[in-house]
Amino acid sequence: MVRVTDAKYHWYDLLAGFAEKPDIRDPIGRYMRRMQFELDATSEHNHLFFAVTRPRVRFDIAGALQWGFFSLKLTLPLLLGAEQTKDSITVELKVPFAATMKKPSVTLTENFISLNWGGLVEVFSVHDLLMTYAHTLKLPSKVAYVGRTRDPEGRLGKGRLPAMHKVRAQFGEHYDTLLLVIGTEVEVSCAEGDPAGHDVNQHPQAADALHAERVDMIEAALIRYFEGSAPRFHGTEERQQRSERITAVQAANHLVQYTIDLELPDTGFYNYLSSEFVTSAKRHLLSCFVADGKAQVAPMPLPTPLKGSKA
């Protein structure tokens, strides 16, 4: 059984459109630099990521901000989609510990809101707010590409990954492209026990190789599920190499079947995923196996929640 242990979104368009290093003296620059550092760190690890597209959304800098009476409720104007349809989102701010003002001064750009509380400045992207605060906007998250973060060149954090260029070119400027980086845990059920617990796999290099094999299997299944049988953003050579790897892993481990339970923790209102081939859902339970060098995937019915528990 494969489960998601952690998940985090990053707005890839901001990185891909930023030619120079952000100015860390500026609050938005610090936000950008922090995102780059986080993605640079993933390049040293075998994590999986999804390229997730959503209809374009921006703050309407020509619109009016509205404060609630005697409260920190703030209504922000939005522009949605290619038509730039006017809409809004209402958020209820919380006074941070270091604030010296009861109500912040607000600065809007198309992509960011800056809240100056006197003692500090908070910065949020428009997607941060939509992820955090409840709203009724119908903006589906669609997986366009599944990849892995490990890359000695660290191209993901620099906005230079060729596959991501292709995704952005395919969907154009009327869609936003986000990265969803996930961590996973694997629970093995077999008579010999989990190979990760065997002495031979305690050495860091052996443990890393075992983890890479498992990521290969998970990645292959998720590509098949979200991108279909002919994924357009994965080249022929890449697909052939993956086929050889998962066939070898299957044979070496006598792997019959594996299950992926894809549910995103800590992603707020961005916890639903869909694709061209997959209906939107906040949980995807998949039965997977390898046949003819390819991952085969079948959706499984979700278990019925116990009475008194949350669905």
Buried (B, 14 or more C-beta within 10 A) or exposed (E): EBBBEBBBBBBBBBBBEBEEEBEEEBBBBBBBBEBBEEBBEBBEBBBBBBBBBBBBBBBBEEBEEEEEEEEBEBBBBBBBBEEEEEBBBEBEBEEEEEBEEEBBEBBBBEBBBBBBBEEBBBBBBBBBBBBBBEBEBEBEBBBBBBBBBBBEEBBBBBBBBEBBEBBBEBBEEEBBBBBBBBBBEBEBEEEEEEBBEEEEBEEEEBBBEBBBBBBBBBBBBBBBBBBEEEBEBBEEEEBEEBBEBBBEBBEEBEBEEBBBBBBBEEBBBBBBBBBEEBEEBEBBBBBBBBEEBBBBBEEEEEEEEEEEEEE
